[in-house]
Amino acid sequence: MVQRLRPATNETTLAIIDGEAALTPGGQVDLRLEDPDFVARIVTETDAGGVVLGTAATSARFVRYIAVPVSLDGENGDRLS
């Protein structure tokens, strides 16, 4: 289990659970990715289950990203994404 996210300079991370931004780095980072439009874009792009490399324009800059969908089968057969 990841307990802490500490991205390097010019990097950041974001975990999306059930279509919502869930885990973000603590402390000061150069860019936050929790924007609802960006999250919706990533959810749509990874819906087929594949890894996505992309570029998004934000109000501040262009962002290069990699989105990797992860799914686990829960104890009760529920699917966790």
N, CA, C and O of each residue as an XYZ file, in Angstrom:
324
protein
N       0.836     -1.172      0.000
C       0.000      0.000      0.000
C       0.885      1.241      0.000
O       1.842      1.327      0.769
N       0.568      2.187     -0.852
C       1.291      3.448     -0.902
C       0.769      4.337      0.219
O      -0.428      4.613      0.295
N       1.666      4.781      1.083
C       1.249      5.642      2.184
C       1.506      7.112      1.907
O       0.846      7.980      2.479
N       2.454      7.392      1.041
C       2.807      8.784      0.795
C       3.253      8.928     -0.657
O       3.985      8.086     -1.177
N       2.809      9.997     -1.302
C       3.224     10.304     -2.664
C       4.079     11.557     -2.625
O       3.620     12.608     -2.176
N       5.313     11.458     -3.089
C       6.196     12.623     -3.145
C       6.776     12.727     -4.543
O       7.877     12.237     -4.792
N       6.057     13.355     -5.455
C       6.562     13.497     -6.813
C       7.779     14.413     -6.877
O       7.972     15.284     -6.029
N       8.586     14.194     -7.897
C       9.762     15.028     -8.128
C       9.335     16.368     -8.730
O       8.157     16.576     -9.020
N      10.287     17.262     -8.912
C      10.024     18.555     -9.540
C       9.406     18.334    -10.917
O       9.857     17.469    -11.668
N       8.394     19.099    -11.246
C       7.665     19.022    -12.510
C       6.904     17.719    -12.692
O       6.560     17.363    -13.819
N       6.635     17.006    -11.617
C       5.833     15.786    -11.659
C       4.724     15.890    -10.619
O       4.838     16.629     -9.641
N       3.664     15.149    -10.844
C       2.621     15.000     -9.839
C       1.922     13.679    -10.076
O       2.186     13.007    -11.073
N       1.043     13.301     -9.182
C       0.319     12.043     -9.296
C      -1.140     12.268     -8.931
O      -1.500     13.258     -8.295
N      -1.959     11.329     -9.347
C      -3.379     11.390     -9.040
C      -3.934      9.981     -9.114
O      -3.679      9.270    -10.086
N      -4.678      9.567     -8.120
C      -5.408      8.298     -8.166
C      -6.890      8.622     -8.294
O      -7.416      9.479     -7.584
N      -7.543      7.932     -9.198
C      -8.974      8.115     -9.422
C      -9.668      6.819     -9.015
O      -9.318      5.744     -9.502
N     -10.644      6.924     -8.129
C     -11.402      5.757     -7.685
C     -12.876      6.030     -7.936
O     -13.422      7.036     -7.483
N     -13.512      5.123     -8.663
C     -14.930      5.269     -9.015
C     -15.218      6.607     -9.686
O     -16.240      7.238     -9.417
N     -14.319      7.030    -10.553
C     -14.525      8.240    -11.329
C     -14.259      9.546    -10.613
O     -14.530     10.614    -11.160
N     -13.736      9.483     -9.402
C     -13.468     10.689     -8.613
C     -12.002     10.758     -8.207
O     -11.389      9.732     -7.911
N     -11.437     11.965     -8.192
C     -10.070     12.147     -7.693
C     -10.050     11.712     -6.235
O     -10.839     12.201     -5.426
N      -9.141     10.784     -5.897
C      -9.163     10.213     -4.551
C      -7.859     10.404     -3.789
O      -7.886     10.763     -2.612
N      -6.740     10.176     -4.418
C      -5.451     10.271     -3.741
C      -4.568     11.252     -4.489
O      -4.304     11.089     -5.681
N      -4.118     12.267     -3.779
C      -3.262     13.287     -4.375
C      -2.062     13.512     -3.466
O      -2.115     13.177     -2.283
N      -0.981     14.076     -4.001
C       0.191     14.325     -3.160
C      -0.109     15.353     -2.078
O      -0.866     16.299     -2.294
N       0.491     15.154     -0.923
C       0.410     16.155      0.124
C       1.490     17.196     -0.102
O       2.427     16.967     -0.867
N       1.368     18.310      0.542
C       2.398     19.333      0.427
C       2.302     20.120     -0.864
O       1.300     20.062     -1.578
N       3.353     20.848     -1.145
C       3.416     21.734     -2.300
C       3.852     20.980     -3.551
O       4.892     20.322     -3.549
N       3.065     21.072     -4.610
C       3.444     20.523     -5.910
C       3.223     21.599     -6.957
O       2.463     22.543     -6.739
N       3.893     21.454     -8.103
C       3.804     22.457     -9.158
C       2.423     22.521     -9.809
O       1.997     23.585    -10.258
N       1.732     21.398     -9.862
C       0.465     21.325    -10.579
C      -0.449     20.316     -9.903
O      -0.011     19.223     -9.544
N      -1.690     20.668     -9.730
C      -2.690     19.751     -9.172
C      -3.590     19.268    -10.311
O      -3.991     20.056    -11.168
N      -3.904     17.981    -10.316
C      -4.670     17.389    -11.405
C      -6.121     17.083    -11.034
O      -6.805     16.389    -11.786
N      -6.605     17.578     -9.904
C      -7.935     17.228     -9.433
C      -9.075     17.896    -10.196
O     -10.241     17.683     -9.862
N      -8.771     18.687    -11.198
C      -9.792     19.374    -11.976
C     -10.825     18.364    -12.486
O     -10.446     17.374    -13.112
N     -12.114     18.589    -12.236
C     -13.144     17.622    -12.642
C     -13.147     17.310    -14.138
O     -13.403     16.169    -14.522
N     -12.868     18.295    -14.987
C     -12.826     18.039    -16.430
C     -11.660     17.124    -16.795
O     -11.805     16.245    -17.644
N     -10.509     17.326    -16.159
C      -9.354     16.467    -16.418
C      -9.637     15.049    -15.932
O      -9.334     14.083    -16.632
N     -10.212     14.916    -14.741
C     -10.544     13.591    -14.202
C     -11.518     12.875    -15.136
O     -11.332     11.695    -15.433
N     -12.552     13.574    -15.601
C     -13.521     12.972    -16.522
C     -12.843     12.526    -17.812
O     -13.167     11.467    -18.349
N     -11.917     13.313    -18.306
C     -11.176     12.954    -19.518
C     -10.412     11.652    -19.313
O     -10.463     10.763    -20.162
N      -9.706     11.536    -18.193
C      -8.916     10.338    -17.923
C      -9.822      9.121    -17.766
O      -9.513      8.048    -18.285
N     -10.928      9.277    -17.060
C     -11.873      8.165    -16.888
C     -12.368      7.689    -18.251
O     -12.411      6.485    -18.506
N     -12.738      8.608    -19.119
C     -13.211      8.249    -20.456
C     -12.117      7.569    -21.269
O     -12.365      6.552    -21.916
N     -10.916      8.122    -21.239
C      -9.819      7.583    -22.044
C      -9.392      6.185    -21.601
O      -8.933      5.397    -22.427
N      -9.533      5.865    -20.330
C      -9.094      4.555    -19.836
C     -10.245      3.564    -19.691
O     -10.044      2.459    -19.188
N     -11.431      3.937    -20.117
C     -12.608      3.085    -19.960
C     -12.446      1.715    -20.621
O     -12.997      0.727    -20.136
N     -11.707      1.648    -21.707
C     -11.502      0.373    -22.409
C     -10.466     -0.505    -21.715
O     -10.290     -1.662    -22.096
N      -9.779      0.023    -20.705
C      -8.828     -0.774    -19.945
C      -7.381     -0.662    -20.363
O      -6.523     -1.325    -19.779
N      -7.082      0.157    -21.354
C      -5.704      0.287    -21.821
C      -4.968      1.466    -21.213
O      -5.572      2.404    -20.693
N      -3.645      1.394    -21.294
C      -2.784      2.496    -20.858
C      -2.888      3.620    -21.882
O      -2.929      3.368    -23.086
N      -2.930      4.848    -21.408
C      -3.067      6.012    -22.285
C      -1.917      6.977    -22.032
O      -1.634      7.326    -20.885
N      -1.256      7.408    -23.103
C      -0.285      8.503    -23.056
C      -0.957      9.686    -23.721
O      -1.503      9.548    -24.816
N      -0.929     10.845    -23.083
C      -1.623     11.974    -23.662
C      -1.032     13.312    -23.282
O      -0.096     13.402    -22.487
N      -1.603     14.351    -23.872
C      -1.245     15.734    -23.582
C      -2.539     16.507    -23.374
O      -3.472     16.397    -24.169
N      -2.591     17.280    -22.316
C      -3.768     18.097    -22.029
C      -3.325     19.540    -21.840
O      -2.259     19.805    -21.283
N      -4.146     20.464    -22.306
C      -3.884     21.884    -22.097
C      -4.639     22.325    -20.849
O      -5.850     22.126    -20.750
N      -3.929     22.922    -19.901
C      -4.568     23.506    -18.724
C      -4.474     25.019    -18.855
O      -3.885     25.526    -19.810
N      -5.040     25.727    -17.920
C      -4.956     27.188    -17.967
C      -3.522     27.668    -17.776
O      -3.175     28.775    -18.189
N      -2.690     26.840    -17.150
C      -1.318     27.252    -16.847
C      -0.278     26.719    -17.831
O       0.743     27.368    -18.059
N      -0.526     25.536    -18.420
C       0.510     24.892    -19.245
C      -0.048     23.666    -19.936
O      -1.198     23.280    -19.725
N       0.791     23.056    -20.771
C       0.472     21.748    -21.327
C       0.979     20.690    -20.358
O       2.037     20.850    -19.749
N       0.223     19.618    -20.221
C       0.570     18.542    -19.299
C       0.668     17.242    -20.083
O      -0.286     16.843    -20.751
N       1.817     16.582    -20.005
C       1.980     15.235    -20.571
C       1.649     14.257    -19.459
O       2.096     14.424    -18.324
N       0.867     13.239    -19.782
C       0.463     12.304    -18.737
C       0.432     10.874    -19.245
O       0.341     10.617    -20.446
N       0.510      9.961    -18.305
C       0.278      8.550    -18.559
C      -0.811      8.115    -17.588
O      -0.725      8.379    -16.389
N      -1.826      7.454    -18.105
C      -2.934      6.967    -17.280
C      -2.948      5.444    -17.374
O      -3.010      4.879    -18.466
N      -2.890      4.795    -16.230
C      -2.831      3.335    -16.171
C      -4.008      2.832    -15.340
O      -4.027      3.022    -14.123
N      -4.988      2.195    -15.976
C      -6.111      1.669    -15.202
C      -5.693      0.434    -14.398
O      -4.966     -0.426    -14.894
N      -6.160      0.363    -13.159
C      -5.871     -0.774    -12.283
C      -7.200     -1.276    -11.738
O      -7.998     -0.495    -11.219
N      -7.438     -2.567    -11.854
C      -8.662     -3.168    -11.324
C      -8.312     -4.357    -10.451
O      -7.368     -5.093    -10.739
N      -9.071     -4.542     -9.389
C      -8.913     -5.676     -8.485
C     -10.282     -6.276     -8.234
O     -11.278     -5.555     -8.179
N     -10.340     -7.586     -8.084
C     -11.588     -8.223     -7.691
C     -11.685     -8.186     -6.178
O     -10.775     -8.636     -5.481
N     -12.782     -7.653     -5.671
C     -12.981     -7.568     -4.228
C     -13.366     -8.911     -3.631
O     -13.643     -9.866     -4.356
N     -13.381     -8.979     -2.321
C     -13.696    -10.220     -1.616
C     -15.082    -10.752     -1.964
O     -15.285    -11.965     -2.013
N     -16.019     -9.871     -2.201
C     -17.389    -10.290     -2.496
C     -17.667    -10.336     -3.988
O     -18.824    -10.330     -4.409
N     -16.608    -10.382     -4.788
C     -16.791    -10.397     -6.227
C     -17.012     -9.023     -6.813
O     -17.196     -8.886     -8.023
N     -16.998     -7.990     -5.966
C     -17.140     -6.625     -6.463
C     -15.875     -6.248     -7.205
O     -14.783     -6.688     -6.844
N     -16.016     -5.446     -8.226
C     -14.847     -4.990     -8.967
C     -14.439     -3.629     -8.457
O     -15.242     -2.697     -8.433
N     -13.199     -3.516     -8.054
C     -12.643     -2.246     -7.597
C     -11.768     -1.703     -8.703
O     -10.938     -2.436     -9.240
N     -11.929     -0.427     -9.063
C     -11.096      0.159    -10.113
C     -10.328      1.321     -9.561
O      -9.563      1.956    -10.287
